[in-house]
Amino acid sequence: MNVTINYSKCSDGRVPLEIITGITPEITEYLDFTIYGWVFFRSDGGLGVNHIGRWLGVSHRVGPMMTYWVLPKSGIPISVDTVQMVTNAEQQTDSVKQQMQRWTADVSKIVDAKSTYINWGKEEIPHQMMFDFDDKDDELMRNFGMLINPETLEDGDFEGTEEAADDLDAQDYTNMEIGLRRGAEGKLQRAKVKRRIVDENGRPIGVASSIQLLDTRQYEVEYADGGTEIFAAKILAENLLAQVDKHGHKHQLMEEISDHRKNAKAITKSAGSMLLPSGQTRKRQTTAGWELHVIWKDGSFNWVTLKDMKESFPLEVADYAKLKAIEDEPAFAWWVPHVHKTRDRFISKVKSKYWERTHKYGICIPKSVKEAIQIDRENGDTLWQDAIKMEMKNNQVAFDEFGGDIKKLIGYKRITGHMVFDVKLGENFRQKAQYCADGHKTEAPAAVTYSTVVAQDSVRILLTIAALNGLDVQCADIQNAFLTAPNLEKCYMIAGPEFGDKEGKTFIVRRALHGLKSAALAFRSHLAETLENLGFYSSYADPNVWMQTAIKLDGEEYYEYILCYVDDILCMSETLKMIWSR
């Protein structure tokens, strides 16, 4: 870890890692290369021909010079000193494509689906590492990350990869929509993953793994014309991740706009202008109520709002409006003439991709509870409904049912809430729902809305102290953190469809529900009280740095630290387990 600090006389402008080891840290390689990206390498001292492989990172303390871990076709990572990234242009050439295909085929043959370990040089390293916390804290500790010393590990501190073949309900690629190359021409077509392939005994084929290369599951996909094919899970993953941005949204290339429609929200021509205080008129700038029917390059088609299409394909939409003689409609009149007038400048700047916000990692994202139920019905499962039930089960502590007359709730204000849906890439595409209060619709005193967080300089300084004193460092994310704190506002709500059979009933909000303006301060006050009860006290320089004196195993006195950034906690101590257990 490259920890940087501000200049001081003690550091002489050097970072702690350099002071301790005498070696200047170098992170350039992580900027030039991509983990598991394609590279050319030479393993014979930089001489001979190029081989192709996957880049796995920098190898420390191997040889007298800078070296890198590379995964060759043998399937066993090696350390080499001559590596060159395979560019996107090179990956499109026939010769490199053949090398990549041969590499994939060779490694796939070598990988044992039942293996729990990869032979990494001379050591065997588990696929997954999970800290062995107390069972009763399993839900909380599941989200913890950590920085640990391998020499201090004890039996049971690690677990291997589970075999998911026996778990028919495990999260997988079913119902995802992915663009796949089809036929001899390799034309990109959209397909939907229908089911997992099973053997003659009805058992799922292959084993799931968090490492893409080791995922040996197989799936059947169906194209728009009804045709089907079978693909390995790792092929689906490679295609999916190559087609989405960092947020999981897929981009689409347009073939043509085939139709348009408008609803009651679209303004009429008579209401297309507004009168300014100066007496002049101005066209209303709105695209509300209009949708365009779009055919995409992958053969799929759907209705897209004019707002999104105008942003991604302004020239094409403007030309379509002129062709269909609708450029005088209020939704087009305020911007189409300008686009045509400045056509050349638009062509040089426009990004002709539509980022599909309705899907994330190929999974359709609902906008409401009603839509989530409809998607589950179409997919033949209950994944979104299960996510809603899990979220409301966690949130039930925040509500007290009120059976009396609402008029008796003097001083209480009514609030509303909504469900936010997401797909978590790092949790095997788990579909997640989060219930949020509509705090932006209510007024709250400024005194209950402001909450501080730990300063960046404090984090840098204390990481340096931990490194110099040999303290273990562990970070944690407190699950459902705000729900542990009492609500600072007096409010109630009428239950929506996410409350199940309680829909329509009145509930008083007792806990700091996520979305309330006072939620962050309520949680910080609750956390501060908890830390004080544990013997920690707040720093004068930074109130979000908590400390207490402790004794090391060798009898030396030192400080334990806890840093708080809302619900994210960084703990520094020689005895981390003891702190978490308290």
N, C-alpha and C positions, 0 to 999 in steps of 0.2 A: 504494500500500500504506500503510495507516494503522498506523505502528509506534508503540506507546505505551511510555513509560518511567516509572520511579518518579520522584517529585518530587525535584528537586535545585535548588541555587541557580543552576546554569548554565542549566537549562531553564526556570526560572521557571514550572513547571507546564505547559509547552507540549510538544506532541509534536514530533519532529524535522521532520516534513513542514511543520508550521506555521512552525518556525524558519527553514527553508530558503526556503520560497516566500512566507511572510507570509500565507498563506491557511489558515483553520481547516478541517481535514478534516471531511467530512460523510458518514456512512454510513447515515443514516436511510432514504434511498431504497431501499437494498438490503434493508432490513427490511420496507418497505411494499410493494415490488413484487417480482415473480418474473421472473427472466430468461425471455424468450420468453412471458411471460404476456399475456393479453388486456388492452388498455387503450383508453379513449377519449382522443382528443387533438384539439387545435385548433392548426393550423399558421399561422393568420393573426393572430398576436399575442394569442391568447386570445379572439378574437371569432368570431362565426359559429357554424356547426353542429358537432356532434361527429362525428369520424370514428373508425373502429375500426382497430386495428393491434396489433402485437406489441411489447412493451417489451424493448429490447436493452441498457439500461444508461445510466449517466450519461455525457454527452458533455462532455469537458473542453476548455477553451480555445475554446469556440464561443459567440460573443456575449457580451454584458455581464452575463448572469445565469445562474442554474442552468438547464441544459438537459439533454435526454434524447434518446438514440437510440431511434427508433421505426421499425418496418418497416411502411409503409403498403401498400395494395393494388398500388401501382406496382412493388413489389419492390425499390425503392432506398431504403435507410435514410436518414431525415432527422432533423435535430435540431430539437426543439420545446421550448417552455417551459411548456406547459399540458397536463398529463397526469393522467388519473384512472383508477384500477384498475377493471376490470369485475368486479363481485362475482359469487359463485356463484349468488346468487338472480337477478341480471340475466341471466346466461348461460342460465337456464332459460326466459326469456321468448321468445315467438315472434319479436318484432321483432329482438332481439339475436341469436338463433339464425340468422335470415336474413342479418343483416350478417356474422356469422362465416362462414357458408357461402359468401356472395358473395366475401368476402376470400380465402378458401382457394381458390376456383375461379379468381379473377383472378390470384393469385400463381402458382398452378400452371401457368397458361398462359404466364406470362412467363418462368419459370425455364427455362433451357436445360440439358437433361440432360448435355450435353457440356461445359458451362462449367467451368472450373477456378477461376474467381475471382468474387467478389461485388463489385459496384461500391459501395463504402462511401464515400459522400460524393464526395470528389475522388481518393481513393486506392484502389488495388486490393490487397486483403489475401487471402493464400492461405487455403484452407479449413483445412489442417493445417500445423503448423510442427514440424519435427523437426530437432534439432541434428545436424550432420554430424560424428559421431565416427568414429574409426578403425574399419574394417570388422571387425577381429579382436575389438573390444570391443562389437560390435553388440548382443549379447544383454544385456550389462550396461548399456549406455548407453540402451537402449530405454525404461527406466523413469525416466530422469532428467527432472526438471522444471527450469525455469530462469527467472531474471529477467535480461533482457539489454537492452542499449541498441541500438535498431534502427539507429542511425547507424554502428555498428561491424560490422554484418553483412557477410559476404563472399559472393561467388557460390558457390552450392552449399550454403549454410547452411540453405536451406529446400527443401522438396519439396511439390509439389501433391498433390491427391487422386488416388489411383489409380483407374482405371476397372476395376471388379470384374466387369463383364459377361462377360469372357473366363475368369474364374476360377470354374469350376463347383464347386470345393470350398470356396469362401469361406463363412465363418460367416454364417448368415442366420436367418430366423424359422421355418424348417421345424421341425415337431414341437412348436412352442410351443402352449400352450393359453391362449386369450384369450376374454374375454366380449365379445360384439358385439351391437349393436342390430339386430334382424331384423324385417322386415315393416313394414306400415303402422303398426302399434301401437307399434313400437319396443321390443318386449320383449327384455330382455337374455337371451341364450342363450350357452352355452359352445360354442366351436368350436375345432378343431385345425387348425393350418396344415399342409397336406398337401404342397404342392410350389410351386416357383417357376414362373411362367408363361414359356413360351418362344415364339418366333415360328415361322413355317412352316419355317425352316431349322434349327430346334432350338437356336437361340442364346437365352440368357436375355434377357428384355426389361428395359430400364432399367439404371441404374448405381447402385451402392451409394455412400453418402456418410456420413461421420461427422456431417454436419449433417442433421437430420431432414427439413427442408424440401426438401433437394436429393436425397433418396433416391427414385429413380423406379422401383424394382423393383416387380413385381406378384406376388401370391401367391393361390393357391386355398385356401380354407378349407372344412372340412367340419363340419356340425353333427351332433348326436347322431342325428337322424332320417335322416341320409344326404344331406341337401341340401347343395349347394355354392354358394359365391359367390366372386367375385374382388375383392380389396382391394389398394390401394396400400400399400407398406411404411410410409409415413408415417402412414396411418390406423391400421394395426396398432400402431405405436409409441405413438401418442397414446392409444389405448384401453388398451394394456398398462400404460403408466406411470401412467395415471389410476386404475388398479385395484390398485396395489401400494403398500406402505409404503416407507420409505426403505431398508429392507433387501431389497426385492424380493419380499416375501411378499404374496400376494393375499388380500384379505378376501372372505368368502362370507356371503351373507344366506340364512338357513334358511327352507325352505318347511315341512317337517315331518320328524319322526322316524318311520320306517316299521318298524324291526325292531331287535332286539338279539341279541347272542350273547356267550358267554364261553368261555374256553379253560382249560387246566390250571393257568394261573397264578392264576386267581381263587380266593380263599379260600372255604371252606365256611362254612355258618352256625355249625357247631360250633366253628370256629376264629375266629369273628368278634369275640371279646372276649379281652382280655388281663388278667392279674392283676398289679396294682401292688404294690410293696413294702409299701404301707400296708394291704393286704388288700382294697382296693376293686378293682372291675373297670371296665375302660374299653373302649369299642368301638375296634377297629382302624381307623385312618384310612388306607384304601387303596382305589384304584379299579383295581388291577392285574387284567388278564385280561378286562376288559369292553370291548366295542365297540358302537357304535350305527350303524345304517344311516340315513344322512341324505340327504334330497332337498333340493337347493338351489334358489334362485329362478331360476337360469339354466338349469334343467332337468337339470343333472348330478346324480349321486348317487355316494356311496362310503361305505365303513366308516371311522369316526373313533373314536379311543380315547375312553373315557368321561372320562378326565382332561382332554382338550382341550375336550370338549363341556361339561363341568361348569364350566369356567372361562369359556366364552363364552356359554353359554345355561343358566344354573343353574335358572331358573324352568321353562323348557320341559322340561328333562330331569327335574326333580322331578315335574312333572305327568305326564310319560310313565311314570315309574316307578310312580306311584300308579295310573294307568289300567291298567297291565299287572300290577299286584299284585306288583311285585318290590321295593317300597320297604323290605322287611325283609331283603333281601340285604345282606351286609356292605359291599359296595361303595357302597350307597345309604343304609343305615340310619344312618350317622354324620353325615350332612349334610342329607338330604332334609327331615326334620321341622323343622330350623332354618330352611331356606329358606321353607317354607310358613308358619312362624310369623312371619317378618319379611318377608313378601312385598312390602309397600308400600315398605319401605326398599330392597329389592333392585331393584325396578322403577326407582327414581330414580337408582340408581348403576350398574347393570349396562351394559356395552358389548356390545350384541347383535350382535357380528360375530365370526366365526371366522377367524383368520388362518391361512391354509393353509401349514403348514410343509413340506409334501411337495413344493411347487413354489416356484421362484424365477424371477421374470420369465417365468412361463408354462412353464418347463422343469422336468421332473420330476427331483428331486434324490435320488440313491440313498443308502442308508445303509451299504452294504457293496459290496465288489468283485463279489460274486455278483449283487447286485441291479443294479449298473451294467451288467453283461453282459446281464442280462435286459431292461433298458430299451433298450439298443442293439438287441437282437434284435427287440423290438416295433416300434421306430422304423425299422428297416431301415438303420441306419448304425453307425458305430464311434466316435462322438465321445467317449463316456466312456472307452472302452477306449484310444483314442489319448491321452487326457489321463493315464490311468494309466501307459501306456508312457513318455510324456514325463517324468513325475515320477520313475519308477523309473530311467530313464536318467540323470537328474540326480543321483539318490541313490546310484548304483552305486559312487561313490568312497568312500562311507561304510562299505562292507562288505567284509570279507575272508572268503572261504569257508573253513570249518574242516572238514577231512575226518577228523579223529581222534575219539577217544572223548571225549564230553562230560565225563566224570569227571575228565579231565586238566586241565580249565579251572579250576584251583584259584584261588579268590579272585574269580572272575567270577560275576556274577549274571545270571539269565535275565530278559529283558524281552520285552514284546510290543509290537505296533504296530498301527495302524489307518489307513485312508485317509479323509480328509475331502474332501468334494466341495462345489463352489461354482460360481456363474455370475457372471462379471465384466461388469457393465453397461458400464463404460468401455472395454472391449476387444471391442465388438461381440458381446456375449453369449457370450464364450468360456467353454467348459466346462473347469473346472480341477480337478485332483486334487492333494492334498498328503498326503505320508506323514508320520505323526507317531508318535513313540515314546510308549508309555504310561508316562511318567515319574511320573505321579501314583500309580502302583501300587508304586513302589520307594522305598526310603529312600536318601537321599544326605546326606553331611555338610553342615552349614550353611556351612562354609568354602568350598564349591565351588558354592553356589547363589545367592550374593548378587552382584549386579552393578549398578553405579551408571549413571545417565544424566545428560545435560547438564541444568543447572537452567534454569528458565524465565527467570529474571532474566539469566542469561548470554546467552541468545538475544536478548533485548531490547537489552541493552547493545551487543553486537557488531553487531547489525543497524544500530543507531544509528551506530556507528563506521564501518561500511561505507558508509552513506549520506553521512556527512560527508566521507569521504575518496574517494568515487567508485569504490569497489571493486565489481566484479561479484559477484553472489551466485548460487549454483547449488546445488540440493539433489539428492540421489541416494539411491536405494534399492538396496542391494547384493543382487543376485539369489543365492538359495541361500547366504546369508551364513554360516549356522552350519556348513555343510558344508566351509567353507574352514579350519575350526579343528579341532585334534585333540581327541578325546574325553578328558575328565578322569576318567571312570568306567570301570571294567572290567566290561563286560557283553557278552552274546551273545543271539541270538534265533534261533528256528526260523522259516524263511521261510514266509509265507502265500501265498495265491493270486495276490497282486499281483506276486510274483517270477517268475511264469510257470512255465517248466519246471524252475526251481530250487526249487519249492515242497517243503517238508519238510526241506530241507537246513539245516545249521547255519552261521551267519555271526557273526563277531566284529565288533562295532561299533567302527570306528576313528575316525570323525569325530563331531563334536558334533551328533548327529541332533536335528532339531526335536522338541521335546517332552521331552527329557531335562532334568532340573532344573539340571544344570550347563552347559547349552548356552550360555546368555547370557554367563556368566563366561568360558567357553572362547573364545567369539568375541571378547569385549572384550580379553582378554589377547593374542589373536592380532593383532587390529587395532592395539593399542598397540605391539606389537613392530614391525609393519609401518611405522607412522607414525614411530617412532624411527629406523628404518633410512632413512627418507626425509629425516631432518634435523629433524623436528618435535619439540617438547618440550611436556610437559603443564603447564598452569597450576596454580599453587599454590592459587588460590582455587576452581577447578573442574577436577578431573582429567579431565573429558571435553571440555575446551577445549584444543585443540592449536594451537601457533603456531610460526612461524619468521620470521626477518627476510628481507626480499627488497628488490630495487631496482626502482623504477618506471622507465618508459621515459624520464622526464625526469631520471633520476638520483637522485630522492628516495628515502630509505630508509623502509620501512614494514613492517608485520607482515601475513603471510598467516595465516588462521585456518581450522581445521577443527573443527566441532562434531559430536559423536557421540551419537546417541540409539539405542542398540542397533544395528540395521543401517541406520538412516537417517542420512545425513551431510549437513551443510550446510557448503559451502566458500565462502570469501570471499577473493578475490585479484584482481589486475589481469590475471593470465595464467592463467585457469582451465584452458585447454587443456593448458598445460604441466604443471600438477599432475595432471590426469587421465591424461596420457600416461605420467607417472612411475609 
